[in-house]
Amino acid sequence: MNLPPRILATLEAEALIARLTARHGPLMFHQSGGCCDGSAPMCFPRGEFKVGGQDVLLGHVAGDVPVWIGAAQFEYWRHTQITIDVVPGRGAGMSLESPEGMRFIVRSRVFTDEEVEALAAAGEPLRGG
């Protein structure tokens, strides 16, 4: 079985990511479970958010945009495939889409038992540091 991606993005999210990349340069996402903006995926210019040893790399979307998640949140969501999507509305305060009238959100689905086994056999994902 091929390894299922832990992170995906919808075509609409990829289009907004492309616009933001053209305006701001290379991007990154961080998905936290913290307060304030809750568990909204936050979009930053790459390198503007300090990734630490407690952050887990879920993968990349829209080509080469890394998506990181806090380790505690990853433990809750390790059994789910996460999809970054976009809806009309006000974006999270520090996230780059905020002035666009759009908001990044996440959708998820539970991995199948076979997918969980394949991911477990592949080992733990990369951590920041």
Buried (B, 14 or more C-beta within 10 A) or exposed (E): EEEBEBBBBBEEBBBBBBBBBEEBEEBBBBBBBEEEBEBBBBBBBBEEBEBEEEBBBBBBBBEEBBBBBBBEBBEEBBEBBBBBBBEEEEBBEEBBBBEBEBBBBBEEEEBEEEBBEBBEEEEEBEBBE
